[in-house]
Amino acid sequence: EGEPQLNPLPTSEPLAASTANMQAQAWAPPAAVDANTFRIFISTDNHLGYHEKHEYPPRQDDSFRAVEEVLKNATAAKSDILLMGGDLYHDHKPSRQCMVKSLKMFRRYVFGDRPVQVEPTSIKTVNDETGEKGYVNWEDENMNIGLPVFIIHGNHDDPTGQGNYSVLDELCNAGMVNYFGKQKDIQNMVIKPVILTKGTCKIAIYGIGNIKDERLHENFKKEKVHFEVPSPKEDYFHILVIHQNRAQKGVKNYIPTEMLPDFLNFIIWGHEHECRVKPEEAILKDGKSAHLTQPGSSCQTSYTGVEAFNKHMAYMDIQLGVSPGSGSSYRYKFKPVEHKCTRPFMYEEIILSNETDKKGDPIKSTEEAVTKFLEKKVHELVKLSEEEYSDRPEDISKPLIRLKVEHTGYPQIAPRRFGQLFTDNDTKKWAVANPFELLQFWRKIREGTRKSKPSDANLQELGIDREILEAPEINDLVLEELERNSINLEVLAKDHLFSAVEAFVDKEEVSAIKNMVLDQLEDVQKHFGKQVQNGGDLASINDDKELMDHVKKLLEIRQKSEAARRNASQLDRVAGSAAVEAGSSSTARGGHSLSKSNSIPIADSDDEEPSSSSAQAASSSAGGRGRARGRGAAAVGR
């Protein structure tokens, strides 16, 4: 909500017609490509292990089913590589069960006797963050690789802790994947491409694994992100795989496509779960353009409108063609593939004051009447799901359902008690897959009114602990502890302390605080060491008291700098929120008047052969049978 919609781009056929065609077509593995065509299978945000302990047993395997479908289809399509855009795992430290399941899947589909027809030309950063000793798994003489997998990390499986390792490093060293996009120095980033060759086709793939959006935004702004581009660049098809915020959530809390280099031909965007798989035109630096796909997640990890649209993966065939009058140029064919092993999700928004009962009368403002109405609504959505997703396997046939209910003037129903209407002692007889998460209540707050805290009785009825509801942020707790004990930090910067405690708690990095202390101490020591070497004031100091005066001056400078940085960040967030509310976002989702283009043709998703038609814009989703319904407009913005 509040984000500008993209203006439709020119297309060879009406967008609605092409979407309908995509719905009707069932997945059938395409024919193998020739020796000069490069086939890439694409998937992002798989979140393996999500809800692996859910109270509804069949749902525990939802994320694994979706990933296995990706691996199976990539293999059936005889893809040259499978390219994954981050967040393969949902938890920073996956459970042993999750790791065993995922290793079994990858071993089943990655290993094989099918010869890899791709030649690695430059692989410095693959499986090696130093960018010097990279390698690919299919060149290991001890392994038979049939499906090369290339992957970057997301914010859920990013490298951290001692050794700066990610869970993807475990998969990589087991020979299952080729991990790239990891940065050793995030202050001055150097993005080295993975260059792969097949026949006459040369592909340069650049990876940016997840980094804090504010830091990456600042790096781009200060030109501290350097891309190593092979020469001549026209001989290569340039692909960027990135895992960051695409939607604007603040002045710096996202990455606008206008910051990306203008030599790119294609962008695969991870992190955003909204499925906008059909390529859109994105404006790059200096006004040039490229095509961008946002496949979205392969399974639902939240109950929002954007998750209700059908999930997709995709594949693209790239080849070097000859255009009359312009010589050789790259073109590609892009094909979305709908997930058939993802659980149906039905979403609807309801305003109770606008609804009526069977007689056409307004719903009574009683708990019994509201419960009866919402129960009927859930059964209607279950029936609709059965009709629209009759082709789904039985173990994922029970849908996820979410009703977002505006209940001003009506009582709020306890979600768990309401969910019991759809359960049974035998989970096989449950009507839905998320019975205790069906309802989300909200009310309009009149201007000038204050929020009142819910009573303990109401919280108890809803099954909510007040301490959990009102739990403060970790940073607030640390600051409160420092102030209560009158502790003035003299060496440690507060921001670094906050980050270390957060990593210790959220990511279970047992050495986070210790490493932060050692790093901060080393910085102070280096500062004074340089002064002594350069013959500064410290070189003539012999008194401890005089030395401490210099230490205090340094710390005052650091604290002022820290405060200024925090204030600037806060102003950015405020300004960003105002910009979003005003609809002045300048992300790739807005319409643009194009003056320059990298002119990479795209074939329509229903064509048999590549053509020179322009890229098709995505609608608010990939289309299909997914529901995001509501009384009025459904909330489909993240």
MIRO-95656 format. One record per residue (C-alpha): residue in one letter; x, y, z. Coordinates in steps of 0.5 Angstrom, whole numbers, padded with zeros to 4 digits, always signed. Layout:
! MIRO-95656
AXYZ;...
! end
This chain:
! MIRO-95656
E+0000+0000+0000;G+0002+0007-0002;E+0007+0005-0007;P+0007+0007-0014;Q+0005+0002-0019;L+0009+0001-0025;N+0006+0003-0032;P+0005-0003-0037;L+0011-0003-0042;P+0010-0005-0049;T+0008-0012-0051;S+0007-0016-0057;E+0000-0018-0054;P-0005-0016-0048;L-0002-0017-0041;A-0008-0020-0039;A-0008-0025-0045;S-0001-0027-0044;T-0003-0028-0036;A-0009-0033-0038;N-0004-0037-0042;M+0001-0038-0037;Q-0005-0040-0032;A-0007-0045-0037;Q-0001-0048-0039;A+0001-0054-0035;W+0009-0055-0033;A+0012-0060-0038;P+0020-0060-0039;P+0022-0056-0045;A+0027-0060-0050;A+0034-0060-0049;V+0038-0053-0052;D+0043-0054-0057;A+0051-0053-0055;N+0050-0045-0056;T+0044-0044-0052;F+0045-0043-0044;R+0039-0045-0040;I+0039-0042-0033;F+0034-0045-0028;I+0032-0039-0023;S+0029-0040-0016;T+0029-0035-0009;D+0028-0035-0002;N+0026-0042-0001;H+0027-0042+0007;L+0028-0049+0008;G+0026-0051+0015;Y+0020-0046+0016;H+0015-0049+0021;E+0019-0055+0021;K+0016-0056+0028;H+0009-0054+0026;E+0003-0057+0030;Y+0000-0059+0024;P+0005-0065+0022;P+0004-0064+0014;R+0006-0057+0014;Q+0013-0059+0017;D+0015-0061+0010;D+0012-0055+0006;S+0019-0052+0005;F+0022-0058+0003;R+0017-0060-0002;A+0018-0053-0006;V+0025-0054-0006;E+0025-0061-0008;E+0020-0059-0014;V+0025-0053-0016;L+0031-0059-0016;K+0027-0064-0020;N+0024-0059-0025;A+0031-0056-0026;T+0034-0063-0027;A+0028-0065-0032;A+0029-0058-0036;K+0036-0060-0037;S+0039-0054-0034;D+0046-0052-0035;I+0046-0049-0028;L+0041-0047-0022;L+0041-0040-0020;M+0039-0039-0013;G+0038-0032-0010;G+0039-0033-0002;D+0035-0035+0004;L+0036-0042+0002;Y+0035-0043+0010;H+0030-0040+0014;D+0034-0040+0021;H+0041-0038+0021;K+0043-0044+0025;P+0038-0050+0022;S+0037-0056+0026;R+0040-0062+0025;Q+0034-0065+0022;C+0033-0059+0017;M+0041-0060+0015;V+0040-0068+0014;K+0033-0067+0010;S+0037-0061+0005;L+0043-0065+0004;K+0039-0071+0002;M+0035-0067-0003;F+0041-0064-0006;R+0045-0070-0006;R+0039-0074-0010;Y+0039-0068-0016;V+0046-0065-0016;F+0050-0071-0017;G+0049-0075-0023;D+0052-0077-0029;R+0049-0072-0034;P+0056-0068-0037;V+0056-0061-0035;Q+0057-0057-0042;V+0059-0051-0038;E+0066-0048-0038;P+0068-0044-0032;T+0072-0038-0035;S+0073-0034-0029;I+0071-0037-0022;K+0075-0033-0017;T+0070-0032-0012;V+0066-0038-0012;N+0067-0042-0006;D+0072-0037-0004;E+0071-0030-0001;T+0078-0028-0002;G+0077-0028-0009;E+0084-0032-0011;K+0083-0039-0010;G+0076-0040-0013;Y+0073-0047-0016;V+0067-0050-0018;N+0064-0057-0016;W+0064-0061-0022;E+0071-0060-0023;D+0073-0064-0017;E+0075-0071-0020;N+0072-0074-0014;M+0065-0072-0015;N+0060-0073-0021;I+0056-0067-0021;G+0050-0067-0026;L+0046-0060-0024;P+0051-0055-0022;V+0048-0050-0017;F+0050-0043-0016;I+0048-0039-0010;I+0048-0033-0006;H+0047-0032+0002;G+0041-0028+0004;N+0039-0024+0011;H+0037-0031+0014;D+0043-0035+0012;D+0048-0030+0012;P+0056-0031+0014;T+0057-0029+0021;G+0061-0031+0028;Q+0068-0034+0028;G+0071-0035+0021;N+0065-0031+0018;Y+0062-0037+0016;S+0055-0038+0013;V+0051-0045+0013;L+0052-0045+0006;D+0059-0046+0007;E+0057-0053+0010;L+0053-0054+0003;C+0059-0052-0001;N+0064-0056+0002;A+0060-0062+0002;G+0060-0061-0006;M+0053-0059-0006;V+0053-0052-0009;N+0057-0047-0011;Y+0057-0041-0006;F+0059-0034-0009;G+0057-0026-0007;K+0061-0026+0000;Q+0064-0020+0001;K+0071-0020+0005;D+0071-0012+0006;I+0064-0009+0006;Q+0068-0002+0007;N+0070-0002-0001;M+0067-0008-0004;V+0069-0011-0011;I+0064-0015-0014;K+0068-0020-0019;P+0064-0024-0024;V+0063-0031-0025;I+0064-0032-0032;L+0061-0039-0035;T+0062-0040-0043;K+0058-0045-0047;G+0059-0045-0054;T+0059-0038-0057;C+0055-0036-0050;K+0059-0032-0045;I+0055-0031-0038;A+0058-0026-0033;I+0054-0027-0026;Y+0055-0022-0021;G+0053-0024-0014;I+0051-0019-0008;G+0049-0023-0002;N+0045-0019+0003;I+0048-0014+0007;K+0045-0009+0011;D+0041-0004+0007;E+0043+0002+0010;R+0051+0000+0009;L+0050-0002+0002;H+0046+0004+0000;E+0051+0009+0003;N+0057+0005-0001;F+0053+0005-0007;K+0052+0013-0006;K+0060+0014-0004;E+0062+0010-0010;K+0065+0004-0006;V+0062-0001-0010;H+0066-0003-0016;F+0064-0008-0021;E+0070-0012-0025;V+0067-0012-0032;P+0070-0017-0037;S+0073-0014-0043;P+0070-0012-0048;K+0063-0012-0044;E+0059-0013-0051;D+0062-0020-0051;Y+0058-0022-0045;F+0051-0023-0042;H+0051-0019-0035;I+0047-0022-0030;L+0046-0019-0023;V+0044-0023-0017;I+0042-0019-0011;H+0038-0020-0004;Q+0036-0013-0001;N+0030-0009+0000;R+0027-0007-0007;A+0021-0003-0004;Q+0023+0003-0001;K+0022+0003+0007;G+0026+0009+0008;V+0031+0014+0005;K+0037+0009+0005;N+0033+0002+0007;Y+0033+0000+0000;I+0037-0001-0006;P+0034+0003-0012;T+0036+0000-0019;E+0038+0007-0021;M+0044+0006-0017;L+0046-0001-0021;P+0051+0000-0026;D+0049+0001-0033;F+0052-0005-0037;L+0047-0010-0033;N+0043-0014-0038;F+0039-0018-0033;I+0037-0017-0025;I+0035-0023-0021;W+0032-0020-0015;G+0031-0024-0008;H+0029-0022-0001;E+0022-0019-0003;H+0017-0025-0003;E+0012-0022-0007;C+0012-0026-0014;R+0013-0021-0020;V+0017-0026-0024;K+0015-0024-0031;P+0021-0019-0033;E+0020-0012-0032;E+0024-0006-0034;A+0028-0003-0029;I+0032+0004-0030;L+0039+0003-0028;K+0045+0009-0027;D+0045+0014-0033;G+0038+0012-0035;K+0040+0006-0038;S+0035+0000-0037;A+0035-0008-0036;H+0030-0013-0035;L+0029-0015-0028;T+0025-0021-0025;Q+0023-0022-0018;P+0021-0029-0017;G+0019-0029-0010;S+0019-0034-0004;S+0017-0041-0006;C+0013-0042+0000;Q+0009-0038+0005;T+0013-0035+0011;S+0007-0029+0013;Y+0000-0029+0012;T+0000-0022+0008;G-0004-0021+0001;V+0003-0021-0003;E+0004-0029-0001;A-0003-0031-0003;F-0001-0030-0011;N+0001-0037-0014;K+0009-0038-0013;H+0013-0039-0019;M+0020-0041-0021;A+0023-0040-0028;Y+0028-0041-0033;M+0031-0037-0039;D+0035-0039-0045;I+0040-0034-0047;Q+0044-0034-0054;L+0048-0030-0058;G+0044-0028-0064;V+0045-0024-0071;S+0041-0018-0071;P+0040-0015-0078;G+0045-0008-0079;S+0047-0009-0072;G+0052-0015-0072;S+0052-0020-0066;S+0048-0019-0060;Y+0045-0023-0054;R+0037-0025-0054;Y+0034-0029-0049;K+0027-0033-0048;F+0024-0033-0041;K+0019-0038-0038;P+0016-0038-0031;V+0014-0044-0028;E+0008-0045-0023;H+0010-0048-0016;K+0005-0054-0016;C+0008-0057-0009;T+0006-0050-0005;R+0000-0050+0000;P-0006-0046-0003;F-0006-0040+0001;M-0013-0036+0001;Y-0013-0029+0004;E-0019-0024+0005;E-0020-0017+0008;I-0027-0016+0011;I-0030-0010+0014;L-0035-0012+0019;S-0039-0006+0019;N-0040-0007+0011;E-0042-0014+0012;T-0050-0017+0012;D-0053-0024+0015;K-0057-0028+0010;K-0063-0024+0011;G-0059-0018+0009;D-0059-0015+0016;P-0052-0012+0019;I-0049-0017+0023;K-0050-0016+0030;S-0045-0014+0035;T-0045-0020+0039;E-0039-0025+0040;E-0044-0031+0037;A-0046-0027+0031;V-0039-0025+0029;T-0036-0032+0030;K-0042-0035+0026;F-0040-0030+0020;L-0033-0031+0020;E-0034-0039+0021;K-0038-0039+0015;K-0033-0035+0011;V-0027-0040+0013;H-0032-0045+0010;E-0033-0041+0004;L-0025-0040+0002;V-0024-0048+0004;K-0029-0050-0001;L-0026-0045-0006;S-0019-0047-0005;E-0021-0054-0006;E-0024-0052-0013;E-0019-0048-0015;Y-0013-0053-0013;S-0016-0059-0014;D-0009-0061-0018;R-0005-0061-0011;P-0003-0067-0008;E-0007-0069-0002;D-0001-0068+0003;I-0002-0060+0001;S-0009-0060+0000;K-0011-0057+0006;P-0010-0049+0005;L-0008-0044+0009;I-0013-0038+0011;R-0012-0031+0013;L-0018-0027+0015;K-0016-0019+0016;V-0022-0017+0020;E-0024-0009+0021;H-0028-0010+0028;T-0029-0003+0030;G-0036-0003+0034;Y-0035-0011+0034;P-0032-0016+0039;Q-0026-0019+0038;I-0026-0027+0038;A-0020-0031+0041;P-0016-0034+0035;R-0015-0040+0038;R-0022-0042+0041;F-0024-0040+0034;G-0019-0045+0031;Q-0022-0050+0035;L-0028-0050+0030;F-0024-0053+0025;T-0020-0058+0028;D-0020-0065+0031;N-0016-0070+0035;D-0014-0073+0028;T-0010-0068+0025;K-0012-0071+0018;K-0019-0069+0019;W-0017-0062+0020;A-0021-0057+0015;V-0015-0052+0014;A-0007-0052+0016;N-0007-0046+0020;P-0013-0047+0025;F-0010-0042+0030;E-0008-0037+0026;L-0014-0036+0022;L-0016-0029+0024;Q-0012-0022+0025;F-0016-0017+0028;W-0015-0009+0027;R-0019-0003+0028;K-0019+0004+0026;I-0016+0009+0031;R-0020+0016+0031;E-0016+0022+0031;G-0014+0025+0038;T-0016+0018+0041;R-0010+0015+0045;K-0008+0007+0045;S-0011+0004+0051;K-0007-0002+0054;P-0011-0009+0053;S-0013-0012+0060;D-0010-0018+0063;A-0016-0021+0062;N-0017-0020+0055;L-0010-0022+0054;Q-0011-0029+0058;E-0017-0030+0054;L-0013-0029+0047;G-0007-0033+0050;I-0002-0027+0050;D+0003-0026+0055;R+0003-0019+0057;E+0011-0019+0058;I+0012-0022+0051;L+0007-0017+0048;E+0011-0011+0051;A+0018-0014+0051;P+0023-0008+0050;E+0028-0008+0044;I+0035-0011+0046;N+0038-0004+0045;D+0033-0001+0050;L+0035-0006+0055;V+0042-0005+0054;L+0042+0002+0055;E+0037+0002+0061;E+0043-0003+0064;L+0048+0002+0063;E+0044+0008+0066;R+0042+0005+0072;N+0049+0003+0074;S+0052+0010+0072;I+0056+0006+0067;N+0060+0011+0062;L+0063+0007+0056;E+0070+0010+0055;V+0073+0005+0050;L+0067+0001+0047;A+0062+0005+0042;K+0055+0004+0044;D+0053+0002+0037;H+0058-0004+0036;L+0055-0006+0043;F+0048-0006+0041;S+0050-0010+0035;A+0054-0015+0039;V+0049-0016+0044;E+0044-0017+0039;A+0048-0022+0035;F+0049-0026+0041;V+0042-0026+0043;D+0038-0027+0036;K+0044-0031+0032;E+0047-0035+0038;E+0054-0032+0036;V+0057-0034+0043;S+0063-0030+0041;A+0060-0024+0039;I+0061-0019+0045;K+0068-0022+0046;N+0070-0021+0039;M+0067-0014+0039;V+0071-0012+0045;L+0077-0014+0042;D+0076-0011+0036;Q+0074-0004+0039;L+0081-0004+0043;E+0085-0006+0037;D+0082+0000+0034;V+0084+0005+0040;Q+0091+0002+0040;K+0092+0003+0033;H+0090+0010+0033;F+0095+0012+0039;G+0100+0007+0036;K+0100+0011+0029;Q+0101+0018+0033;V+0107+0015+0037;Q+0110+0013+0030;N+0109+0020+0027;G+0112+0024+0033;G+0105+0027+0035;D+0104+0029+0042;L+0103+0022+0045;A+0111+0021+0043;S+0113+0025+0049;I+0108+0023+0054;N+0110+0019+0060;D+0105+0021+0065;D+0099+0016+0066;K+0094+0022+0067;E+0096+0026+0061;L+0095+0020+0057;M+0088+0019+0059;D+0086+0026+0058;H+0088+0024+0051;V+0084+0018+0051;K+0078+0022+0053;K+0079+0027+0048;L+0079+0021+0043;L+0073+0018+0046;E+0069+0025+0046;I+0070+0025+0038;R+0068+0018+0037;Q+0061+0019+0041;K+0060+0026+0038;S+0061+0022+0031;E+0056+0016+0033;A+0051+0021+0036;A+0051+0025+0029;R+0051+0018+0025;R+0045+0016+0029;N+0041+0023+0028;A+0042+0022+0021;S+0040+0015+0021;Q+0033+0017+0024;L+0032+0023+0020;D+0033+0019+0014;R+0028+0014+0016;V+0023+0020+0018;A+0024+0023+0011;G+0023+0016+0008;S+0017+0015+0011;A+0014+0021+0009;A+0017+0020+0002;V+0013+0013+0001;E+0007+0016+0004;A+0007+0022-0001;G+0008+0017-0006;S+0014+0020-0009;S+0018+0013-0009;S+0023+0013-0015;T+0024+0005-0015;A+0024+0001-0021;R+0016+0000-0019;G+0015+0007-0022;G+0014+0009-0029;H+0019+0012-0033;S+0020+0015-0039;L+0026+0011-0042;S+0031+0015-0046;K+0037+0009-0047;S+0037+0002-0046;N+0041-0004-0047;S+0037-0007-0052;I+0037-0014-0050;P+0031-0017-0053;I+0026-0022-0049;A+0022-0027-0052;D+0015-0028-0050;S+0013-0033-0045;D+0009-0037-0050;D+0013-0036-0056;E+0017-0042-0058;E+0023-0038-0061;P+0026-0032-0058;S+0024-0026-0062;S+0025-0018-0061;S+0019-0016-0057;S+0020-0012-0051;A+0020-0014-0044;Q+0013-0015-0041;A+0011-0012-0035;A+0009-0016-0029;S+0003-0014-0026;S+0002-0014-0018;S+0004-0021-0018;A+0005-0027-0023;G-0002-0028-0024;G-0005-0035-0023;R-0011-0037-0019;G-0008-0034-0012;R-0013-0030-0008;A-0012-0024-0005;R-0019-0021-0004;G-0022-0016+0000;R-0028-0011+0001;G-0025-0006-0003;A-0018-0006-0004;A-0014-0012-0002;A-0007-0010+0002;V-0002-0013-0003;G+0004-0009-0001;R+0009-0012+0003;
! end
